[in-house]
Amino acid sequence: MHCPAGPQSYATLSELEKCLFACRSCPLRDAAIGPTSYNGDPASPLMLVGEGPGGVEDDYGVPLVGPSGQLLDKALSRVGITRDRVYTTNVVKCRPPGNRTPTPEEGEFCASRWLDAEIALVQPKVIVALGSVALKYLYHAKARITADRGKWFRTRHEISAIATYHPAYLLRLTGDAERKAKWEVVHDLEAAIAEIQKSAPGWVLKNNTPPNLLELYAERRNARKATRNS
């Protein structure tokens, strides 16, 4: 398979995805079932960028469908967003060993090959950076989620973006800290919606019948499981 070099070299997401699934460019691929792709609508003006896949995401081949993704869906539902009306992806495409958080170096290596190409094709109006790894890649290496959460910035791709906590972080919190952080995520998502309403006022962010992502990607999961067991 011939895979072009550079984020501007892919004509379609389908072409990019085929090359992505064949990627073996870094050691993370060796410990994972395979790279994960995206889910949602590539036509959406809103892109959610997470950090890296966990075990469930590695099984299904798409981002944020495990416990973190389910918590994200609850936050999105609270503000009137369903996942089929946004585009969701990750900075790092292969699951790090032990479900650890990807390093900034791993983020830079992977995203410069794949996320940049996705952004070039999708051309979102607004990006929500979920967590520190996404913030550092999209903004700058010294950015901190504790200091920069809820603040607007321009990404290296010259796209308006806002950072918020990754749902995996919320799952580790309890008590008042958990409640406070969840409300901050809601406020950040509301800010993203307000920006979308200015830049793409006709776009509907909510489907009255939310998708079941695990059912939607069950066939891909079975194919990945068969490949792993072969």
C-alpha positions in Angstrom: 0.0 0.0 0.0 1.4 3.4 -1.0 0.8 6.0 1.8 1.7 9.6 1.0 3.8 11.7 3.3 2.5 14.9 4.8 -0.8 16.0 6.2 -1.9 17.6 2.9 -1.4 14.5 0.9 -4.6 12.5 1.5 -7.6 13.1 -0.7 -10.2 11.5 1.6 -10.6 10.2 5.1 -11.1 6.8 3.7 -7.7 6.8 2.1 -6.1 8.2 5.3 -7.8 5.5 7.4 -6.5 2.7 5.3 -3.0 4.0 5.7 -3.5 4.6 9.4 -4.6 1.0 10.1 -1.4 -0.2 8.3 0.9 2.1 10.3 3.7 0.5 12.3 5.8 3.6 12.7 6.3 3.5 16.5 6.6 1.0 19.4 3.1 1.7 20.6 1.8 -0.3 17.7 3.5 -3.5 19.0 1.5 -3.6 22.3 -1.8 -2.6 20.7 -4.3 -4.6 18.6 -3.9 -1.8 16.1 -4.4 1.9 15.5 -7.7 3.5 16.2 -9.4 5.9 13.9 -12.3 8.4 14.4 -16.0 8.4 15.0 -18.8 10.9 14.3 -19.5 13.2 11.3 -16.5 14.6 9.3 -18.8 17.4 8.1 -19.2 18.7 11.7 -17.8 22.1 12.6 -16.9 20.7 16.0 -14.0 18.4 16.6 -13.2 16.7 19.9 -9.6 15.7 20.4 -8.7 13.2 23.1 -5.4 11.8 24.3 -5.1 8.1 23.4 -7.1 4.9 23.3 -7.7 2.6 26.3 -8.5 -1.0 26.3 -12.1 -0.7 25.0 -11.1 1.7 22.3 -8.3 -0.7 21.2 -10.9 -3.4 21.0 -13.3 -1.4 18.8 -10.8 0.7 16.8 -12.4 4.0 17.6 -11.8 6.7 20.3 -13.7 7.3 23.5 -16.2 4.5 23.6 -15.1 2.9 27.0 -15.8 4.3 30.5 -14.2 7.7 29.6 -16.3 7.9 26.5 -19.5 7.1 28.3 -18.8 9.8 30.8 -18.0 12.2 28.0 -21.4 11.3 26.4 -23.2 12.3 29.6 -21.5 15.7 29.6 -22.3 16.2 26.0 -25.9 15.2 26.5 -26.2 17.8 29.3 -25.4 20.6 26.9 -27.3 19.1 23.9 -24.7 17.3 21.9 -24.7 13.8 20.5 -21.6 12.0 19.2 -22.9 11.5 15.7 -23.1 15.2 15.3 -19.4 15.9 16.1 -16.1 14.5 15.0 -14.1 12.7 17.7 -10.5 11.6 17.4 -7.3 11.2 19.5 -3.8 12.7 19.4 -2.2 9.2 19.8 -3.8 6.4 17.7 -2.4 3.3 19.5 -3.1 2.2 23.0 -0.1 2.9 25.3 0.8 -0.1 27.5 -1.2 -0.4 30.7 -3.6 2.3 29.6 -1.1 5.0 30.6 -1.4 8.5 29.4 0.6 9.1 26.2 3.7 11.2 26.6 4.0 14.6 24.8 6.7 13.1 22.7 4.4 10.2 21.6 1.7 12.8 20.9 4.0 14.9 18.7 5.3 11.8 16.7 1.8 10.4 16.1 -0.2 13.5 15.6 2.2 15.0 13.1 1.5 12.0 10.9 -2.3 11.5 11.4 -4.1 14.2 13.4 -2.7 16.9 11.2 -4.0 15.1 8.2 -7.4 14.6 9.7 -7.6 18.3 10.6 -6.6 19.3 7.0 -9.4 17.1 5.6 -12.2 17.9 8.2 -11.4 21.6 8.6 -13.4 22.0 11.8 -14.5 25.5 13.0 -13.9 24.7 16.6 -11.7 22.1 18.5 -12.2 21.0 22.0 -8.9 19.7 23.4 -9.7 17.0 26.0 -6.8 16.8 28.4 -3.1 17.8 28.7 -1.7 15.8 25.8 -4.2 17.3 23.3 -3.6 20.8 24.7 0.1 20.5 24.5 0.0 19.3 20.9 -2.6 21.7 19.6 -1.3 24.8 21.5 2.3 24.6 22.9 4.5 22.3 24.9 4.4 24.4 28.0 0.6 24.6 28.2 -1.0 23.2 31.3 -4.5 22.0 31.6 -4.8 23.4 35.2 -3.8 26.9 33.9 -5.3 26.9 30.4 -8.6 25.0 30.8 -11.5 27.1 29.7 -9.4 29.6 27.8 -9.6 30.1 24.0 -6.5 29.7 21.9 -5.5 29.3 18.3 -4.1 25.9 17.4 -1.0 25.4 15.3 -3.5 24.8 12.5 -5.0 28.3 13.1 -8.3 26.9 14.4 -10.2 28.3 17.4 -9.9 25.8 20.3 -10.7 25.5 24.0 -9.3 23.0 26.4 -11.1 21.1 29.1 -10.5 18.1 31.3 -10.2 14.6 29.8 -13.0 12.4 31.1 -10.5 9.8 32.4 -9.3 12.5 34.8 -12.9 13.0 36.0 -13.2 9.3 36.7 -10.3 9.6 39.2 -12.0 12.4 41.2 -14.4 12.2 44.1 -16.5 14.5 46.2 -16.4 18.3 45.8 -13.4 18.1 43.4 -15.4 15.8 41.1 -18.5 18.0 41.1 -16.5 21.1 40.5 -14.5 19.6 37.6 -17.6 18.2 35.9 -19.3 21.6 36.0 -16.2 23.2 34.5 -16.4 20.7 31.7 -20.0 21.6 31.1 -19.2 25.3 31.0 -16.3 24.7 28.5 -18.6 22.7 26.2 -21.2 25.4 26.4 -18.5 27.9 25.4 -17.7 25.7 22.4 -21.4 25.6 21.4 -21.6 29.4 21.5 -18.7 29.6 19.2 -20.2 27.0 16.8 -23.4 29.0 16.8 -21.5 32.0 15.5 -19.3 30.2 12.9 -21.8 27.5 11.7 -25.2 28.7 12.9 -27.1 26.1 10.8 -25.4 23.0 12.2 -27.5 20.9 14.6 -25.4 19.4 17.3 -28.0 16.9 18.7 -29.7 13.9 17.3 -32.9 12.9 19.2 -31.8 9.3 18.9 -28.3 9.1 20.3 -26.0 6.5 18.6 -24.9 3.4 20.4 -21.3 3.5 19.5 -20.5 0.0 20.8 -23.2 -1.5 18.5 -22.2 0.7 15.6 -18.6 -0.6 15.7 -19.3 -4.1 16.8 -18.3 -5.5 13.4 -15.0 -3.7 13.5 -14.4 -5.1 17.0 -15.0 -8.6 15.8 -12.6 -8.1 12.9 -9.9 -6.8 15.2 -10.5 -9.7 17.6 -10.1 -12.2 14.8 -6.9 -10.5 13.6 -5.5 -10.6 17.1 -6.3 -14.3 17.6 -5.0 -15.4 14.2 
